[in-house]
Amino acid sequence: MFERKTEESVTYEPVPLPDRVQLSPDASLESVRAFRDHMRRRHSVRDFSDAPVSRAVIEACIETAGSAPSGANQQPWHFVAIGDPAMKARIREAAEEEERAFYAGGGGDAWLAALEPVGTGPEKPHLTIAPWLIVVFAQRYGVRDGERHKHYYVPESVGIACGLLIAAIHHAGLVTLTHTPNPMKFLNELCERPENEKPVMILPVGLPADEAHVPAIAKVKKPLDEILSVF
């Protein structure tokens, strides 16, 4: 176990690679294709079951997210896991207020037209039905001993952590949805988070409802030749 130190006490100290995950070429291809196929079974779900999910599973998913690489290893993120029904109801109420303004025209015609095939609307029952909500905060800058210090590559670092979190949730046999009401400043007060943290998204987490559906368009992914260039 390595001790986390303050920035002032850190100097470069190389250590042998602690973990070496190395496969033969054939095993590597087999492993990554299996993972690819597993991740292809991941879907953004809006129809949740209220069946309970253990806190230990949620904590393990967040620990996975916390292992993500980050600029200067500053780990500029904080995760708030919410299972309390009353708090989930307050978040839903505040989120739907923002969403009603968005769908009433605040989002603009082009954005609303782009969302039409996805079938979304201002009502967000998943925020109270799902057993857990994970709110992701990005630390725009750090605060230590009352002093402000700069963080680097915050959006990129938090984005990578969110990707690992979503993959971990799927690996746990659960489903989630990236929900981003705009603006989200209300989450700082509800989650008792400081001014230097910016809410990035809400992830409802749980099992899919028996009657869960996904929009047909969500199954349409760009082919490899559209997302890859090789030189």
C-alpha angles and dihedrals in degrees: 000000000000120000116235110228135192117265092251092058097047124102127164109281116169118212128185113271101278096206126028114192103182129158136183114262092258094046090047092055092045092049097048093046090052090051091047091052091047092052091048086066090061114107134179103243129197098176108078135181117227090223110135123257119200121251089230091064092050091048092051090051091051092046087056090053089049090059091066121120115256140183109284086348089278093139093212098194142096127192125206115198113200124192097151109113095213093052091047089052091052091050091049092050093050094043094050091050089058092043094052090056090047095051092042088068106287091110094058129241097273095052093046091049090052090053095049096089090049091059098223126153142169096280113091108183091158088074091069102026098053109084093229139032120197114199114198119210126191116213102224090192135355128250121206125168088348092304124119119228131183125258121205131221092358099164092045093047095047091045091056091048091051090052091054090046093053091047091050092050090052091046088055090058093252134118133227144175131216104236118185115176110189122251100024101178090117088073093068092062096040093048095038093236124157128254094257091065122083120200110237106178147337118235116197107204131196145087121313118257116252089249095044117151135185127202113265091233090062089069091059109093128174112260120247094257090060096051101036135066119181125195 
